Amino acid sequence: MNPLLRRVGIALPIVQAPMAGVSTPEMAAAVSNAGALGSIGIGAADPEAARAMIRAVRSGTARPFNVNVFCHAPAVSDPGRESAWVARLAPEFARYGVTPPEQLREIYTSFVADAATQAVLLAEKPAVVSFHFGLPDAGVIAALRRAGIVLLATATNLEEGRAIAAAGIDAVVAQGYEAGGHRGVFDPAAPDDRLGTLTLTRLLVKALGIPVIAAGGIMDGAGIAAALALGADAAQLGTAFVACPESSADAGYRGALLGPPAEHTVMTAAISGRPARCLANRYTALGEGLEPGAIPDYPIAYDAGKALHAAAKARGEFGYGAQWAGQGAPLARSLPAAELVARLKEEVEQARLPG
């Protein structure tokens, strides 16, 4: 049996990506019950909400699941830049009869500075914890390891992968440029090599002595089998689960993902303040041609993004939503999560048949 699967305690080399705002405890439990690794993202939750989400998953499954946290550098407020950003968005708010926020806030705290959420994880002891946007300090990593928690972290290049291995993390998630949602770069201001999933997976497999989980553009069993053939121990799928009935994606998001808009994704920082791959929509168009430094820090910019989406959605317009999706979006299927996992398992087996 695959050593990583044995360590985590799952039967299938499939990880459901922890999409904050989309993945739900119900979906994570269904995926885990089907033999894969279900996940929830608590990066946007306060400590008590995070605890409630973890316990909600446990109420639906006795199997292992993953809890994901955001390890970005805490935001630095720039009132001038934030005021200019609100002014730029003001005509869009006016289109829906709403006044934009007078002041933007850092709407959630990075895990690296959130001792209360760190304490929740140590108390609740989920089987797996994963880090995105970087790593917490060595003391936090050591405490989680002492608690018996398997640790994962996202890398987008070799340098990040080496840092993850050196920190004693158990496995690395190789996030290719085609992946949906937030780009896991440690430093969004640094040059991005934009490595694809297959290349990055192979590089990390060859360079590191820890298991690799391939992520980005993988939507079906053939994609999972390809990642495994390159040496990955498992594959992580996010966009593939967005259309499941257990996800919290709204009707506009689902309709776009299952229709022609799925054929067009863009990488944009306009919605949240950090690069993220999204279905092309009204909000991503606002981010085109921006001068460097125009967008406030993450997640301060997201305060405006969420407010504009809420205003437009109240009038029946879904085109300002954070419709995160990878380049494999046209392959999305609307299936219950457990049924999708079973289908993926069958497709992996078929892809591995000789001839």
LINBELNOR-V559320 format. One line per field, one symbol per residue. ss: DSSP state (@ for helix, = for strand, . for the rest). phi: phi as a letter, one per 40 degrees, with the letter a starting at -180 (. if undefined). psi: psi as a letter, one per 40 degrees, with the letter a starting at -180 (. if undefined). Layout:
ss = ???
phi = ???
psi = ???
This chain:
ss = ..@@@@@@.....===........@@@@@@@@@...=====.....@@@@@@@@@@@@@@....======........@@@@@@@@@@@@@@@@@...............@@@.@@@@@@@@@@...=====.....@@@@@@@@@...======..@@@@@@@@@....=====.....==..............@@@@@@@@@@@...=====.....@@@@@@@@@....====.@@@@........@@@@@@@..@@@@.====.......====..@@@@@.............@@@@@@@@@@@@@@@.........=....@@@.....@@@@@@@@@@@@@@@....
phi = .ddcccccgbcbcbbccccdgbcbdccdcccccchcbcabbbcbbcdccccccccccccbabccabbbbcbccdcbcbdccccccccccdccccdbgbccdcacbccaccdcbbcccdccccccfccbbbbbgibccdccdccccccgccbbacbbacdccccccccgccabccccccccgcccdcbcccdbcfccdcccdccccccbbbcbbcahgcbacccccccccchccabbbbddbcccccccdcccccccccbddccbbbcabccbhbdacaccacccccccgccdgcccdcccccdcccccccccccbgbccbccccacccdcccbcbddcccccccdcccccccccg
psi = ihddddddfidifhhhighhediidddddddddeeahiiihedeiiddddddddddddeeieiiiihhihfihiihhgddddddddddeddddddefihiidhiigeihiddegddddddddddfidhhihieaiiidddddddddeehhhiihieidddddddddeeidihhghideiiahhfidheeiihefhidddddddddddifiihhhhheheadddddddddeeidiihhcddedeideiehidddddddeaddeehiihieddeeihihihhadddddeheiihedhiihfdddddddddddddddeeheeeigghiieedeeiigiidddddddddddddddehi.
